[in-house]
Amino acid sequence: MTSTKRTMTLNLTDAEMNVLEELSRQKDLSKTAVLRQALRLYQLVDARLSAGGKLYIEDPGKKEKAELMVL
Amino acid sequence: MNRKPRAYLKDRTGEVIEARLLEEMTVEAVAQANASWRSLVEEHRKRLIAQGAPRAEWPQHHHWDWEKKAERYGGLLSYRFVGVEHAGTVQGMMMVNLDAERCRVPQQRGKPLVYVEYLASAPWNSPLFMAEPLFTGVGTMLVFAAIQLSLEQGYGGRIGLHSLPQAETFYQCCGMTELGIDADYYDLCYFEMTAKQAELFLS
């Protein structure tokens, strides 16, 4: 299961790098894996929104849904 | 840990044969495989109706339409279609989601896993359709592929799935942890494989 991979350089601010490192630690994933996951999810959300879908976040306690805006 | 999947099946005589793992099937490839399976599934369904077989005895996945699944999810990076091919024919298929679920087993709760959405052998390889399946080991090879994908994603081999009742024994035999009926998901039993269990499975 090895697709051809290409390398790129990524420039992040300190704040962005801190978030990436924190997510990497929390999820027990490499920084590359976190970014790849983020890309997959962004594509998925974008595809659903482009098809007319809406994205909601539900408060489990109140069962209230708030629409999430994604640009 | 990065091992090659064992690319083999067994035929009716028990002889081991080479098979190929199709790591990323295109929408067209899934549709083609679906078409090659569909006539047998339909024939079987008609036979069951003619025999008056109760619905409980029907293969529980007989209605799966792989082509529609591929049209809907193909092209999205979160989803992968994986197949096992022998002699130019797809012997089994699986659709996985790399991002949908998180682990539920306490020792790995909240960690990412590869979620197996659908997994099926071709009807001629399934004891639910054929008294004597043509090839065995297809499901095992697909589980192997799911673990391999999980390792590649940095998920440590962790996989999870909801099983149809007719497949529960198979996943038990794979060494997965059975977490019981999930009332939030069609009352299907949820199974999860830990990193340790994945290591054992691969060995």
Contacts between the chains, C-beta under 8 A, distances in Angstrom:
chain1	res1	chain2	res2	distance
A	1	B	5	7.8
A	1	B	21	7.7
A	1	B	23	4.9
A	1	B	145	6.9
A	1	B	148	5.0
A	1	B	149	5.5
A	1	B	152	5.4
A	2	B	23	8.0
A	2	B	152	7.3
A	3	B	23	7.6
A	3	B	24	6.9
A	27	B	111	6.9
A	27	B	112	6.1
A	28	B	111	5.7
A	28	B	156	7.8
A	29	B	112	6.8
A	29	B	154	4.8
A	29	B	155	7.8
A	30	B	154	5.3
A	32	B	154	7.9
A	33	B	153	6.1
A	33	B	154	3.8
A	36	B	153	7.6
A	37	B	98	7.3
A	37	B	99	6.0
A	37	B	112	7.2
A	37	B	153	7.8
A	39	B	77	6.6
A	40	B	76	7.6
A	40	B	77	4.0
A	40	B	78	4.4
A	40	B	98	6.2
A	40	B	99	5.6
A	41	B	78	6.8
A	41	B	99	5.6
A	43	B	76	6.2
A	43	B	77	5.4
A	43	B	78	7.4
A	44	B	76	5.5
A	44	B	77	7.6
A	44	B	78	5.0
A	44	B	99	7.3
A	47	B	76	6.1
